[in-house]
Amino acid sequence: MRVLATTTGSAGHFGPLIPFLDAIRGAGGDVLVATRESSAETIRDAGYPAWSFADAPAERRAAIFATLRGLPVVEANQRAAQEIFAGIDADAALPGVLEACTQWRPDIVVSEASEFAGGLVAGHLDLPTVTVAITQFAVEHEVFDATDTALARLRAAHRLHASNGAGAAHFTLVPPLLERPAQPGRPGVRRFRERDAPAARPLPYDWENADAPLVYVTFGSVAAQMGYFPDLYRAAIEALAPLPIRLLVTIGRDADPRVLVPTPANVRVERWIAQSAVVAHAAVVVSHGGSGTVRGALAAGVPLVVAPLFADQPDNAERVQELGAGIVLESDGHGLATAVARVLADGRFAERAATVAADIRALPPVDASVDVVRDLAARGDGG
């Protein structure tokens, strides 16, 4: 079975695909990942072959993003989906994705929800599709389901057929408790949990206060590129370092830890470290509220302090607070030290996080998704 995966390539968007692709490859499937040229190295670093397609012009992306600043969150997200993801990004990607399909001849196309060229090409070629959610359903419904006009425009411009009679499925790693109660999920969506993480190894740091609780600070892979570095990170360190804790801060692959030097003795700063390697040791995660970070922390039963910055992060933060699994702050992080101290002192936050962890453990493992993919691929082949 040949599977073409398509992704915009950022960590928060490619990340939800990885467990499914790992399961497919582990079951003997052949996987190729199509992504924009600027993200191809990220895909290869994750161990997958990359088929690169063109990036949208950087100046056009920047100009669109500039018009979104100051807009209400939902409106900004919708316009980003319409004008960027289903607009200039998909327009630039379509020739490369079509070439990948015609030359490599996949049996099925698996796309993360913000990458639209894969679905458009699959429809044109009557290939079955799987769409993998990158956040809770309510957000995707508000944002990505508002792209019909943009997608119709692309089909016309690239002379693509709209039909896809080969079958489709929707997968998500979002557990029921992290969905909005009023919008509990896309009809027919299939939920899975990631494979269990390997046994945690000790972190490679020589802490003087080795018995102090570990607080992990991450604002994801994109924030540093959007002007939040170094001020937001330095403010978090200055607020938290005086607490009787160990503090681990990750800043993203594109930022330089030396900018934050010197740091207090109880602080370590890294570009990147695997989240699963950290949360097994953490007592609290301080985060921007990205879907992967929230889900990863709660899957390990770790409560959060969330200062949402953009995109779906306010929605994720709202669910964390409603579930009692953490505290939400304003985006400037004011009151961070008080919030972290409160979460450390009040065991009810960890208890609520453990409830979400149990909700996740009750889902079928991601390996069970392979049978669905195989069945769809067989139907697309006339099987």
DRENLOMAR-591481 format. One line per field, with one value per residue (C-alpha): residue number from 1; residue in one letter; x, y, z negated. Coordinates in steps of 0.2 Angstrom, whole numbers. Layout:
nr (NUM, ...) .
rest (A, ...) .
xx (X, ...) .
yy (Y, ...) .
zz (Z, ...) .
END
This chain:
nr (1, 2, 3, 4, 5, 6, 7, 8, 9, 10, 11, 12, 13, 14, 15, 16, 17, 18, 19, 20, 21, 22, 23, 24, 25, 26, 27, 28, 29, 30, 31, 32, 33, 34, 35, 36, 37, 38, 39, 40, 41, 42, 43, 44, 45, 46, 47, 48, 49, 50, 51, 52, 53, 54, 55, 56, 57, 58, 59, 60, 61, 62, 63, 64, 65, 66, 67, 68, 69, 70, 71, 72, 73, 74, 75, 76, 77, 78, 79, 80, 81, 82, 83, 84, 85, 86, 87, 88, 89, 90, 91, 92, 93, 94, 95, 96, 97, 98, 99, 100, 101, 102, 103, 104, 105, 106, 107, 108, 109, 110, 111, 112, 113, 114, 115, 116, 117, 118, 119, 120, 121, 122, 123, 124, 125, 126, 127, 128, 129, 130, 131, 132, 133, 134, 135, 136, 137, 138, 139, 140, 141, 142, 143, 144, 145, 146, 147, 148, 149, 150, 151, 152, 153, 154, 155, 156, 157, 158, 159, 160, 161, 162, 163, 164, 165, 166, 167, 168, 169, 170, 171, 172, 173, 174, 175, 176, 177, 178, 179, 180, 181, 182, 183, 184, 185, 186, 187, 188, 189, 190, 191, 192, 193, 194, 195, 196, 197, 198, 199, 200, 201, 202, 203, 204, 205, 206, 207, 208, 209, 210, 211, 212, 213, 214, 215, 216, 217, 218, 219, 220, 221, 222, 223, 224, 225, 226, 227, 228, 229, 230, 231, 232, 233, 234, 235, 236, 237, 238, 239, 240, 241, 242, 243, 244, 245, 246, 247, 248, 249, 250, 251, 252, 253, 254, 255, 256, 257, 258, 259, 260, 261, 262, 263, 264, 265, 266, 267, 268, 269, 270, 271, 272, 273, 274, 275, 276, 277, 278, 279, 280, 281, 282, 283, 284, 285, 286, 287, 288, 289, 290, 291, 292, 293, 294, 295, 296, 297, 298, 299, 300, 301, 302, 303, 304, 305, 306, 307, 308, 309, 310, 311, 312, 313, 314, 315, 316, 317, 318, 319, 320, 321, 322, 323, 324, 325, 326, 327, 328, 329, 330, 331, 332, 333, 334, 335, 336, 337, 338, 339, 340, 341, 342, 343, 344, 345, 346, 347, 348, 349, 350, 351, 352, 353, 354, 355, 356, 357, 358, 359, 360, 361, 362, 363, 364, 365, 366, 367, 368, 369, 370, 371, 372, 373, 374, 375, 376, 377, 378, 379, 380, 381, 382, 383) .
rest (M, R, V, L, A, T, T, T, G, S, A, G, H, F, G, P, L, I, P, F, L, D, A, I, R, G, A, G, G, D, V, L, V, A, T, R, E, S, S, A, E, T, I, R, D, A, G, Y, P, A, W, S, F, A, D, A, P, A, E, R, R, A, A, I, F, A, T, L, R, G, L, P, V, V, E, A, N, Q, R, A, A, Q, E, I, F, A, G, I, D, A, D, A, A, L, P, G, V, L, E, A, C, T, Q, W, R, P, D, I, V, V, S, E, A, S, E, F, A, G, G, L, V, A, G, H, L, D, L, P, T, V, T, V, A, I, T, Q, F, A, V, E, H, E, V, F, D, A, T, D, T, A, L, A, R, L, R, A, A, H, R, L, H, A, S, N, G, A, G, A, A, H, F, T, L, V, P, P, L, L, E, R, P, A, Q, P, G, R, P, G, V, R, R, F, R, E, R, D, A, P, A, A, R, P, L, P, Y, D, W, E, N, A, D, A, P, L, V, Y, V, T, F, G, S, V, A, A, Q, M, G, Y, F, P, D, L, Y, R, A, A, I, E, A, L, A, P, L, P, I, R, L, L, V, T, I, G, R, D, A, D, P, R, V, L, V, P, T, P, A, N, V, R, V, E, R, W, I, A, Q, S, A, V, V, A, H, A, A, V, V, V, S, H, G, G, S, G, T, V, R, G, A, L, A, A, G, V, P, L, V, V, A, P, L, F, A, D, Q, P, D, N, A, E, R, V, Q, E, L, G, A, G, I, V, L, E, S, D, G, H, G, L, A, T, A, V, A, R, V, L, A, D, G, R, F, A, E, R, A, A, T, V, A, A, D, I, R, A, L, P, P, V, D, A, S, V, D, V, V, R, D, L, A, A, R, G, D, G, G) .
xx (0, 7, 2, 5, 4, 3, 7, 11, 26, 25, 28, 10, 3, 14, 15, -3, 1, 16, 8, -3, 11, 22, 8, 6, 24, 26, 12, 22, 15, 26, 25, 30, 27, 23, 27, 33, 52, 55, 49, 57, 71, 59, 51, 67, 73, 57, 63, 52, 56, 50, 43, 44, 32, 33, 31, 19, 28, 34, 30, 12, 11, 18, 6, -9, -4, -1, -19, -25, -17, -30, -45, -56, -49, -62, -62, -43, -42, -55, -46, -30, -38, -46, -32, -17, -20, -34, -27, -9, -2, -13, -11, 8, 7, -6, 7, 19, 6, -2, 15, 18, 2, 5, 23, 23, 5, -1, -16, -23, -19, -18, -18, -18, -33, -24, -16, -29, -19, -19, -38, -41, -29, -36, -53, -47, -39, -53, -41, -48, -43, -40, -40, -31, -37, -24, -36, -53, -68, -77, -62, -59, -78, -77, -61, -58, -76, -77, -65, -78, -77, -58, -57, -69, -59, -43, -52, -57, -40, -31, -45, -48, -63, -73, -79, -71, -81, -67, -71, -65, -62, -58, -46, -42, -30, -41, -50, -68, -65, -55, -69, -82, -97, -109, -99, -92, -85, -87, -100, -91, -74, -63, -53, -37, -23, -4, 7, 13, 29, 44, 50, 56, 75, 82, 85, 103, 105, 115, 103, 109, 90, 87, 72, 63, 48, 51, 42, 42, 40, 36, 28, 28, 38, 31, 30, 49, 47, 33, 42, 39, 58, 67, 55, 42, 54, 65, 50, 44, 62, 63, 45, 48, 67, 64, 52, 59, 58, 69, 65, 67, 63, 62, 63, 61, 74, 76, 80, 97, 98, 113, 102, 95, 112, 115, 102, 99, 107, 90, 86, 90, 86, 86, 81, 70, 68, 55, 39, 37, 54, 50, 32, 36, 46, 36, 25, 18, 18, 18, 12, 4, -10, -5, -15, -1, 7, -10, -14, 4, 4, -14, -10, 4, -8, 2, -8, -5, -3, -8, -5, -13, -6, -15, -24, -34, -24, -38, -50, -38, -35, -53, -56, -41, -49, -66, -60, -50, -34, -25, -25, -27, -18, -18, -5, 7, 9, 5, 4, 13, 23, 7, -2, 12, 14, -5, -5, 10, 1, -16, -17, -34, -26, -16, -32, -41, -27, -27, -45, -41, -27, -39, -50, -36, -31, -48, -47, -41, -22, -17, -11, -30, -31, -21, -36, -47, -33, -31, -50, -51, -36, -43, -60, -51, -42, -58, -55) .
yy (0, 17, 32, 50, 61, 80, 93, 112, 105, 115, 105, 108, 103, 88, 82, 74, 65, 56, 43, 38, 37, 28, 15, 13, 11, -1, -12, -13, 2, 13, 32, 47, 65, 80, 96, 114, 116, 125, 111, 96, 95, 94, 79, 71, 74, 64, 49, 51, 54, 71, 76, 95, 107, 126, 138, 152, 169, 174, 192, 188, 177, 191, 204, 193, 189, 208, 212, 199, 207, 215, 205, 195, 177, 168, 181, 180, 161, 161, 173, 164, 148, 156, 167, 157, 138, 136, 151, 155, 139, 127, 136, 135, 117, 110, 107, 98, 87, 83, 78, 67, 58, 55, 49, 40, 33, 32, 21, 34, 52, 56, 75, 86, 97, 113, 106, 107, 102, 84, 83, 93, 82, 66, 72, 75, 58, 49, 43, 39, 51, 52, 69, 70, 84, 96, 103, 101, 99, 116, 126, 116, 118, 137, 139, 126, 123, 141, 138, 131, 147, 147, 129, 131, 145, 134, 119, 131, 139, 122, 113, 100, 89, 91, 73, 60, 44, 34, 36, 47, 46, 58, 54, 63, 62, 74, 65, 68, 78, 91, 94, 108, 99, 108, 102, 85, 80, 78, 65, 49, 54, 40, 44, 36, 38, 38, 24, 23, 32, 22, 22, 39, 41, 54, 71, 75, 89, 90, 100, 106, 106, 88, 85, 101, 99, 101, 115, 114, 130, 129, 141, 129, 129, 145, 159, 163, 166, 178, 191, 183, 179, 183, 195, 182, 168, 180, 186, 168, 164, 179, 176, 157, 155, 162, 148, 132, 122, 116, 125, 118, 130, 126, 140, 132, 126, 144, 153, 155, 150, 161, 176, 171, 169, 171, 161, 156, 140, 131, 135, 125, 132, 121, 124, 108, 92, 78, 82, 64, 64, 80, 77, 61, 71, 87, 93, 108, 113, 131, 133, 144, 131, 123, 107, 95, 103, 103, 85, 79, 86, 80, 62, 61, 68, 84, 100, 116, 135, 142, 159, 158, 168, 165, 152, 139, 142, 152, 138, 125, 135, 137, 118, 116, 128, 121, 104, 111, 104, 121, 140, 152, 168, 183, 182, 193, 179, 192, 182, 167, 163, 164, 153, 140, 140, 137, 122, 115, 117, 111, 93, 95, 101, 85, 75, 83, 81, 62, 62, 68, 55, 41, 48, 47, 29, 23, 27, 13, 14, 22, 6, 2, 15, 5, -6, 9, 15, -2, -4, 13, 10, -6, 2, 15, 2, -7, -20) .
zz (0, 5, -5, 0, -15, -13, -26, -27, -37, -53, -69, -75, -59, -54, -72, -72, -56, -62, -74, -59, -47, -59, -61, -42, -39, -54, -46, -30, -20, -9, -15, -5, -13, -1, -9, -4, 0, -16, -27, -18, -30, -45, -36, -33, -51, -56, -46, -31, -12, -7, 10, 10, 18, 20, 5, 7, 10, -7, -5, -1, -16, -27, -19, -23, -41, -43, -39, -52, -67, -79, -71, -82, -84, -74, -60, -59, -59, -45, -34, -37, -31, -16, -10, -15, -18, -5, 5, 9, 0, 9, 26, 24, 19, 32, 46, 35, 27, 43, 50, 34, 37, 56, 54, 38, 40, 22, 17, 4, -1, -20, -23, -39, -40, -35, -19, -5, 11, 6, 5, 21, 31, 23, 29, 46, 48, 38, 25, 7, -7, -25, -34, -51, -63, -70, -83, -91, -79, -84, -78, -62, -59, -61, -51, -38, -34, -28, -13, 0, 11, 10, 15, 29, 36, 35, 44, 58, 60, 60, 70, 57, 55, 39, 37, 25, 25, 19, 1, -14, -32, -46, -60, -76, -91, -101, -115, -119, -134, -124, -112, -116, -124, -112, -97, -102, -85, -66, -62, -58, -65, -71, -87, -92, -104, -101, -105, -123, -125, -129, -147, -152, -153, -166, -159, -154, -167, -183, -194, -211, -217, -209, -220, -216, -204, -186, -177, -158, -147, -129, -117, -102, -86, -78, -92, -91, -73, -76, -86, -104, -106, -116, -127, -131, -135, -146, -155, -159, -165, -176, -184, -187, -192, -209, -213, -222, -205, -191, -175, -157, -143, -125, -112, -95, -82, -74, -90, -98, -117, -119, -118, -135, -143, -158, -166, -185, -191, -191, -173, -157, -139, -124, -106, -106, -116, -113, -123, -128, -136, -147, -152, -160, -173, -173, -187, -177, -159, -155, -137, -123, -122, -106, -102, -103, -118, -128, -122, -126, -144, -148, -141, -154, -167, -169, -173, -163, -164, -148, -140, -123, -109, -92, -81, -91, -107, -116, -112, -119, -134, -138, -138, -150, -162, -160, -164, -180, -173, -173, -174, -159, -159, -147, -132, -141, -155, -169, -185, -179, -195, -206, -194, -193, -212, -214, -202, -211, -228, -224, -219, -211, -195, -193, -198, -183, -172, -176, -171, -154, -153, -157, -143, -131, -137, -133, -115, -102, -98, -83, -75, -73, -60, -48, -44, -40, -28, -20, -17, -9, 2, 8, 12, 22, 32, 35, 22) .
END
